Amino acid sequence: MSGSKAYLPEETPAVLPILPVRNVVLFPNVPTQLLVGRLESRRLVEDAVADNRMIGVFTQVDGGEERPGGEDLHPVGVVALV
């Protein structure tokens, strides 16, 4: 890999559901367990598990934000297979 170009497998969809997480940083190729508390987040994960699909995971800038939008997330995240 050269420069700041991110590696994404060819089968990664162009559009992914986004899971905002609090006070956690995920790293590529490192299996991890997440506790998912918000109802919207649980639904997103349940849908992903049912479809065996990928999601985007981004850490919130302010972990206290209950309904984070795009501006509330750090600009770099990971693609995760649920």
DSSP file (Angstrom, degrees, kcal/mol; ACC not computed):
  #  RESIDUE AA STRUCTURE BP1 BP2  ACC     N-H-->O    O-->H-N    N-H-->O    O-->H-N    TCO  KAPPA ALPHA  PHI   PSI    X-CA   Y-CA   Z-CA
    1    1 A M              0   0    0      0, 0.0     2,-0.3     0, 0.0     5,-0.0   0.000 360.0 360.0 360.0 133.1    0.0    0.0    0.0
    2    2 A S    >   -     0   0    0      4,-0.1     3,-1.2     3,-0.0     0, 0.0  -0.875 360.0 -14.2-119.9 151.2    1.4    3.4   -0.9
    3    3 A G  T 3  S-     0   0    0     -2,-0.3     0, 0.0     1,-0.2     0, 0.0  -0.236 111.4 -42.9  63.4-149.1    0.7    6.9    0.2
    4    4 A S  T 3  S+     0   0    0      2,-0.1     2,-0.3     0, 0.0    -1,-0.2   0.148  92.4 134.1-102.1  18.8   -2.5    7.6    2.2
    5    5 A K    <   -     0   0    0     -3,-1.2     2,-0.2     1,-0.1    -3,-0.0  -0.530  52.0-132.8 -72.4 129.0   -4.7    5.4    0.0
    6    6 A A        -     0   0    0     -2,-0.3     2,-0.5    -5,-0.0    -1,-0.1  -0.549  13.8-123.4 -82.7 146.7   -7.0    3.1    2.0
    7    7 A Y        +     0   0    0     -2,-0.2    -1,-0.0    -6,-0.0     0, 0.0  -0.799  34.8 170.1 -90.4 125.6   -7.3   -0.6    1.2
    8    8 A L        -     0   0    0     -2,-0.5     4,-0.0     4,-0.0    -2,-0.0  -0.995  35.7-116.4-133.0 128.4  -10.8   -1.8    0.5
    9    9 A P    >   -     0   0    0      0, 0.0     3,-2.1     0, 0.0     0, 0.0  -0.276  29.2-115.2 -58.6 149.9  -11.6   -5.2   -0.9
   10   10 A E  T 3  S+     0   0    0      1,-0.3     0, 0.0     0, 0.0     0, 0.0   0.800 114.1  60.4 -58.1 -29.2  -13.2   -5.1   -4.3
   11   11 A E  T 3  S+     0   0    0      2,-0.0    -1,-0.3     0, 0.0     0, 0.0   0.393  74.6 118.4 -84.2   6.5  -16.4   -6.6   -2.9
   12   12 A T  S <  S-     0   0    0     -3,-2.1     4,-0.1     1,-0.1    -4,-0.0  -0.594  70.2-119.3 -71.4 125.6  -16.9   -3.6   -0.5
   13   13 A P        -     0   0    0      0, 0.0    -1,-0.1     0, 0.0     3,-0.1  -0.256  10.5-126.4 -63.0 153.7  -20.2   -1.9   -1.4
   14   14 A A  S    S+     0   0    0      1,-0.2     2,-0.4     2,-0.0    -2,-0.0   0.782  99.6  43.3 -69.9 -27.6  -20.1    1.7   -2.5
   15   15 A V  S    S+     0   0    0      2,-0.0    -1,-0.2     0, 0.0     0, 0.0  -0.982  72.3 179.6-123.8 130.0  -22.7    2.6    0.2
   16   16 A L        -     0   0    0     -2,-0.4     2,-0.2    -4,-0.1    39,-0.1  -0.951  33.5-110.7-126.8 146.4  -22.6    1.2    3.7
   17   17 A P        -     0   0    0      0, 0.0    39,-3.0     0, 0.0     2,-0.5  -0.549  40.3-131.3 -67.9 144.4  -24.8    1.6    6.8
   18   18 A I  E     -a   56   0A   0     37,-0.2    39,-0.2    -2,-0.2    26,-0.1  -0.881  16.3-162.4-108.8 127.5  -22.8    3.6    9.4
   19   19 A L  E     -a   57   0A   0     37,-3.5    39,-1.8    -2,-0.5     2,-0.4  -0.926  11.5-152.1-105.3 111.4  -22.5    2.5   13.1
   20   20 A P  E     -a   58   0A   0      0, 0.0     2,-0.3     0, 0.0    39,-0.2  -0.678  16.1-165.5 -80.0 136.5  -21.4    5.3   15.4
   21   21 A V  E     -a   59   0A   0     37,-2.4    39,-3.1    -2,-0.4     2,-0.4  -0.899  12.4-130.4-122.8 154.2  -19.5    4.1   18.4
   22   22 A R  S    S-     0   0    0     -2,-0.3     3,-0.1    37,-0.2    39,-0.1  -0.858  77.4 -15.2-105.8 134.7  -18.6    5.8   21.7
   23   23 A N  S    S+     0   0    0     -2,-0.4     2,-0.3    37,-0.3    -1,-0.2   0.767 106.6 107.9  51.7  34.4  -15.1    5.9   23.2
   24   24 A V        -     0   0    0     -3,-0.2     2,-0.5    36,-0.1    -3,-0.1  -0.996  50.3-160.6-140.1 142.2  -13.8    3.0   21.1
   25   25 A V        -     0   0    0     -2,-0.3     2,-0.3    -3,-0.1    52,-0.1  -0.995  12.2-156.0-123.2 126.5  -11.4    2.9   18.2
   26   26 A L        -     0   0    0     -2,-0.5    33,-0.1    31,-0.1    -2,-0.0  -0.740   4.7-152.2 -99.3 150.5  -11.4   -0.1   15.9
   27   27 A F    >   -     0   0    0     -2,-0.3     3,-1.3     3,-0.3    51,-0.1  -0.934  28.0 -96.4-121.4 145.8   -8.5   -1.2   13.8
   28   28 A P  T 3  S+     0   0    0      0, 0.0    52,-0.1     0, 0.0    50,-0.0  -0.274 104.8   9.4 -59.4 142.5   -8.5   -3.0   10.5
   29   29 A N  T 3  S+     0   0    0      1,-0.2    51,-0.0     0, 0.0     0, 0.0   0.695  97.3 117.9  62.0  23.4   -8.0   -6.8   10.6
   30   30 A V    <   -     0   0    0     -3,-1.3    -3,-0.3     2,-0.0    -1,-0.2  -0.939  61.3-137.7-120.3 107.3   -8.4   -6.9   14.4
   31   31 A P        +     0   0    0      0, 0.0     2,-0.3     0, 0.0    -4,-0.0  -0.359  35.2 166.6 -61.5 140.8  -11.4   -9.0   15.6
   32   32 A T        -     0   0    0      2,-0.0     2,-0.4    -2,-0.0    -6,-0.0  -0.966  34.4-123.1-151.0 164.8  -13.2   -7.2   18.4
   33   33 A Q        -     0   0    0     -2,-0.3     2,-0.4     2,-0.0     0, 0.0  -0.939  24.7-163.0-113.6 135.3  -16.4   -7.3   20.4
   34   34 A L        -     0   0    0     -2,-0.4     2,-0.6     2,-0.0    -2,-0.0  -0.943  16.0-138.9-119.2 140.4  -18.7   -4.2   20.6
   35   35 A L        -     0   0    0     -2,-0.4     2,-0.6     0, 0.0    -2,-0.0  -0.884  22.2-162.5 -93.1 122.8  -21.4   -3.5   23.1
   36   36 A V        +     0   0    0     -2,-0.6   -15,-0.1     1,-0.1    -2,-0.0  -0.932  21.4 160.2-113.5 115.7  -24.3   -1.9   21.1
   37   37 A G        +     0   0    0     -2,-0.6    -1,-0.1     5,-0.0     2,-0.1   0.831  41.4  88.4-106.6 -40.7  -26.8   -0.1   23.3
   38   38 A R  S  > S-     0   0    0      1,-0.1     4,-2.6     2,-0.0     5,-0.2  -0.362  74.1-129.2 -67.5 141.1  -28.9    2.4   21.2
   39   39 A L  H  > S+     0   0    0      1,-0.2     4,-2.3     2,-0.2     5,-0.2   0.903 109.0  50.5 -55.7 -46.2  -32.0    0.9   19.6
   40   40 A E  H  > S+     0   0    0      1,-0.2     4,-2.1     2,-0.2    -1,-0.2   0.892 111.9  48.3 -61.2 -39.4  -31.1    2.3   16.1
   41   41 A S  H  > S+     0   0    0      2,-0.2     4,-2.4     1,-0.2    -2,-0.2   0.894 109.4  51.8 -68.6 -40.6  -27.6    0.8   16.4
   42   42 A R  H  X S+     0   0    0     -4,-2.6     4,-2.8     1,-0.2    -2,-0.2   0.906 110.2  49.6 -62.8 -40.8  -29.0   -2.6   17.5
   43   43 A R  H  X S+     0   0    0     -4,-2.3     4,-2.6     2,-0.2     5,-0.2   0.919 109.7  51.2 -63.2 -43.2  -31.3   -2.7   14.5
   44   44 A L  H  X S+     0   0    0     -4,-2.1     4,-2.2     1,-0.2    -2,-0.2   0.931 113.6  44.3 -59.3 -46.6  -28.4   -1.8   12.2
   45   45 A V  H  X S+     0   0    0     -4,-2.4     4,-2.7     2,-0.2    -2,-0.2   0.908 112.1  52.2 -66.9 -42.3  -26.3   -4.7   13.6
   46   46 A E  H  X S+     0   0    0     -4,-2.8     4,-2.3     1,-0.2    -2,-0.2   0.915 111.0  47.9 -60.1 -43.1  -29.2   -7.1   13.6
   47   47 A D  H  X S+     0   0    0     -4,-2.6     4,-1.8     2,-0.2    -1,-0.2   0.909 112.1  49.6 -62.9 -42.1  -29.9   -6.3    9.9
   48   48 A A  H  X>S+     0   0    0     -4,-2.2     5,-1.9    -5,-0.2     4,-0.8   0.903 111.2  48.8 -65.2 -41.0  -26.2   -6.7    9.1
   49   49 A V  H ><5S+     0   0    0     -4,-2.7     3,-0.7     1,-0.2    -2,-0.2   0.917 110.3  51.5 -63.8 -43.0  -26.0  -10.1   10.9
   50   50 A A  H 3<5S+     0   0    0     -4,-2.3    -1,-0.2     1,-0.2    -2,-0.2   0.846 119.2  36.1 -62.9 -34.4  -29.1  -11.3    9.0
   51   51 A D  H 3<5S-     0   0    0     -4,-1.8    -1,-0.2    -5,-0.2    -2,-0.2   0.411 102.5-129.2 -99.6   0.5  -27.6  -10.3    5.7
   52   52 A N  T <<5 +     0   0    0     -4,-0.8     2,-0.2    -3,-0.7    -3,-0.2   0.951  60.8 143.4  49.2  56.6  -24.0  -11.3    6.5
   53   53 A R      < -     0   0    0     -5,-1.9    29,-1.8    -6,-0.1     2,-0.2  -0.674  50.9 -97.3-125.7 175.9  -22.9   -7.9    5.3
   54   54 A M  E     - B   0  81A   0     -2,-0.2     2,-0.3    27,-0.2    27,-0.2  -0.565  29.5-170.9 -92.8 154.0  -20.4   -5.1    6.0
   55   55 A I  E     - B   0  80A   0     25,-2.6    25,-3.3    -2,-0.2     2,-0.4  -0.931  25.0-117.4-134.8 160.7  -20.9   -1.8    7.9
   56   56 A G  E     -aB  18  79A   0    -39,-3.0   -37,-3.5    -2,-0.3     2,-0.5  -0.864  26.9-159.1 -96.4 136.6  -18.9    1.3    8.4
   57   57 A V  E     +aB  19  78A   0     21,-2.9    21,-2.1    -2,-0.4     2,-0.4  -0.974  13.9 174.5-121.8 123.0  -17.8    2.0   12.0
   58   58 A F  E     -a   20   0A   0    -39,-1.8   -37,-2.4    -2,-0.5     2,-0.3  -0.980  28.3-124.3-129.0 138.9  -16.9    5.5   13.0
   59   59 A T  E     -a   21   0A   0     17,-0.5    15,-2.8    -2,-0.4   -37,-0.2  -0.625  30.1-117.9 -81.5 138.1  -16.0    6.8   16.5
   60   60 A Q  B     -C   73   0B   0    -39,-3.1   -37,-0.3    -2,-0.3    13,-0.3  -0.473   6.9-140.4 -72.5 144.7  -18.0    9.8   17.8
   61   61 A V  S    S+     0   0    0     11,-3.0     2,-0.6     1,-0.3    -1,-0.1   0.918 100.1  32.0 -67.3 -45.1  -16.2   13.0   18.5
   62   62 A D  S >  S-     0   0    0     10,-0.5     3,-1.8     1,-0.1    -1,-0.3  -0.949  72.5-160.2-117.0 109.2  -18.4   13.5   21.6
   63   63 A G  T 3  S+     0   0    0     -2,-0.6    -1,-0.1     1,-0.3   -41,-0.1   0.644  88.3  65.8 -63.4 -15.1  -19.4   10.2   23.2
   64   64 A G  T 3  S+     0   0    0     -3,-0.0     2,-0.4     2,-0.0    -1,-0.3   0.583  72.1 109.5 -83.3 -10.2  -22.3   11.9   25.0
   65   65 A E    <   -     0   0    0     -3,-1.8    -5,-0.1     1,-0.2    -3,-0.0  -0.544  51.1-166.3 -70.8 121.0  -24.1   12.7   21.8
   66   66 A E  S    S+     0   0    0     -2,-0.4    -1,-0.2     1,-0.2    -3,-0.0   0.814  81.8  30.5 -80.1 -32.0  -27.3   10.5   21.7
   67   67 A R  S    S-     0   0    0      2,-0.0    -1,-0.2     0, 0.0     2,-0.1  -0.620  83.8-168.9-127.6  72.3  -28.2   11.0   18.0
   68   68 A P        -     0   0    0      0, 0.0     2,-0.2     0, 0.0    -8,-0.0  -0.337   2.2-166.7 -68.9 141.6  -24.9   11.6   16.2
   69   69 A G    >   -     0   0    0     -2,-0.1     3,-1.8     4,-0.0     4,-0.2  -0.511  45.8 -78.7-109.5-175.8  -24.9   12.8   12.6
   70   70 A G  G >  S+     0   0    0      1,-0.3     3,-1.4    -2,-0.2     0, 0.0   0.841 129.7  55.5 -55.3 -38.0  -22.0   12.8   10.1
   71   71 A E  G 3  S+     0   0    0      1,-0.3    -1,-0.3   -10,-0.0   -10,-0.0   0.640 101.5  60.0 -72.4 -13.0  -20.6   16.0   11.6
   72   72 A D  G <  S+     0   0    0     -3,-1.8   -11,-3.0     2,-0.1   -10,-0.5   0.383  94.6  81.1 -93.1   2.2  -20.4   14.2   15.0
   73   73 A L  B <  S-C   60   0B   0     -3,-1.4   -13,-0.2   -13,-0.3     4,-0.1  -0.811  87.0-105.9-112.2 149.6  -18.1   11.5   13.8
   74   74 A H        -     0   0    0    -15,-2.8    -2,-0.1    -2,-0.3    -1,-0.0  -0.411  35.1-120.1 -64.3 149.4  -14.4   11.3   13.2
   75   75 A P  S    S+     0   0    0      0, 0.0     2,-0.5     0, 0.0    -1,-0.1   0.599  93.4  63.4 -74.3 -10.1  -13.6   11.5    9.5
   76   76 A V        +     0   0    0    -17,-0.1   -17,-0.5     2,-0.0     2,-0.2  -0.957  61.4 148.9-119.4 131.6  -11.8    8.1    9.4
   77   77 A G        -     0   0    0     -2,-0.5     2,-0.3   -19,-0.1   -19,-0.2  -0.655  36.1-105.4-138.3-165.2  -13.4    4.8   10.2
   78   78 A V  E     -B   57   0A   0    -21,-2.1   -21,-2.9    -2,-0.2     2,-0.5  -0.932  19.0-122.5-130.0 155.0  -13.3    1.1    9.3
   79   79 A V  E     -B   56   0A   0     -2,-0.3     2,-0.4   -23,-0.2   -23,-0.2  -0.858  37.0-166.1 -91.4 129.2  -15.3   -1.3    7.2
   80   80 A A  E     -B   55   0A   0    -25,-3.3   -25,-2.6    -2,-0.5     2,-0.6  -0.944  19.7-141.2-123.4 140.3  -16.4   -4.2    9.4
   81   81 A L  E      B   54   0A   0     -2,-0.4   -27,-0.2   -27,-0.2   -32,-0.0  -0.890 360.0 360.0 -96.4 120.1  -17.9   -7.5    8.5
   82   82 A V              0   0    0    -29,-1.8    -1,-0.1    -2,-0.6   -28,-0.1   0.426 360.0 360.0 -93.9 360.0  -20.6   -8.4   11.1
